[in-house]
């Protein structure tokens, strides 16, 4: 009798927990996609310094990616592939309305576009398709990268 009661209680607790856990899954996938973008940008920056080359990247036109499975290549100034970045299915990359996409990193780890002194600031947003709450990778004035949710 006690075993049946315990199994029943576990079944009720599982029925309550499953919907809650399944609602968390998209949040964690979004955060994981944002961390992946952040880590690839950090790696591109360190590869530029390590190889003593400029590392360029282009996330398609000025508007960003569509909601499709897309991959982008980070290339050295000579066109050699440094690494690839894959935007996960169900996510898109965009730039904030007032921002612009970065062009890449110089061999000192600073951004390629030096037309704005001392260091241009840029931001990249990654959003779930149909969502409007982005995670944002921002380049600081000192050249570092920050992952945040504005």
N, C-alpha and C positions, 0 to 999 in steps of 0.2 A: 504494500500500500504506500509506504513512504517513497519507494522508488518511483512509482507512478506520479506521485505528487511532485517530486523533484524534476522529473522529465517534463511534466506539464509546466512547471514554473520556468524551466529553461526555455521551453518553446515559446512561452509568452514573452520572456525577456528578449529572445531572438527576434520575435515579430515586431517588437518595439524598436530594437536597435538597427535592424536592416534598413528601413527607410532613412534614418538619420545618417548612417554611414554612407549610403548611396548618394545623399545630397552633398556630402563633403567631397566626393571623388572629383567633380569638375573643378572645385577650388584648388585641390592639390595638383591636378593636371596643369592648371593655369600657372600655378606657382612654379612647377617643375619646368614648364616651357620657358618661363621668364628667367629662371636660373640658368637654363641651357644657353639662352641668348647672351646673358651676362658673362658666362664662363667663356663662350666663344670670342666675345669682344676682348675679354681680358687676355685670352691666349693670343689673339691677333696682335695685341699691343706688345706682349712679351716676345712673340716671334719676331716682330719688327726690330726690337732691341737686340735679341739674340743673334739674328742673322745679319744685322746691320744693313737692313733694306727697308724700303717703304712697303707696307702691306695695305693694299687697296681692297675695298669691297663695295658692292653696289646692290642695293636691295630693290632692284627694278626702278622704274620711273620715280618721280618725286613723291608719289602718293603711297608707296609701299606695296605690300603683297595683297593678293586676293585670298579668299578662304579656300585654298587648295594645298595639296601637298607640294611644297616647293623646296628646292635646295639652292644654296648660293655658295659660290666659291670665293675664298679670300686668296688674292694673288699678290705676289711680290711685284715691285715696279717693273721687273723684266718679264712679267707674265707667268712666272712659275707658280704653280698651285701650292699654297701654304697649308690650307685645310678647307674643309667643307662645313657648311652649317645647314641643317635641315629644320625648316619650320614645320612643327608637328601638325598633323591633320586636325582641323577644327580651330586653328589659330591663325591670326594674321598680324603682320607687322605694319605699323604706321608711324607717322611722325606727328607730333603735336601741331596744332594749327599754326603756331608762330615759329615753330622750329624748322630745322632742316636736317636731312640725313647726313651722317658723317661720310667722308670719302675714304678714310683709312687712317693709318698711323704711320708717322715718320720713324726713322731708325732710333730716335731718342724717346719714343713712346708718346710723343705729342701728336695731335691731329694733323692731317695733311693740310687742311685749309687754314692757312695762317694769315688770311686777309683781315681778320679781326684780331686785334692785339689785346692783351698779351696771348691769351689762348681762347679760341672760339668755344662756346658752350653748345653742345648738341644733345638731343634726346631722341630715344627710340622707344616706342610703345609696342607692347605685345598684348593683343586682346583676343578673347575667345570670339569665334564667329557669332554674330548676333549680340555680342556683349559690348558694354561701353565703359567698363571699369578696367583700365589698363594697369599693367605693371610697367614701370618706366626705367630704362637704363639712361642715366644722365652722366655726362662727362663734366667733372668739376673744373674750376678755373686752374687748378694745379695739374690737371691732366688725368686725374684718377677717375674711376668709374663707380657709380653708386646704383644699386638696385633698390627701387622703392615703389610703393603703391600710393600715388597721389590722391 
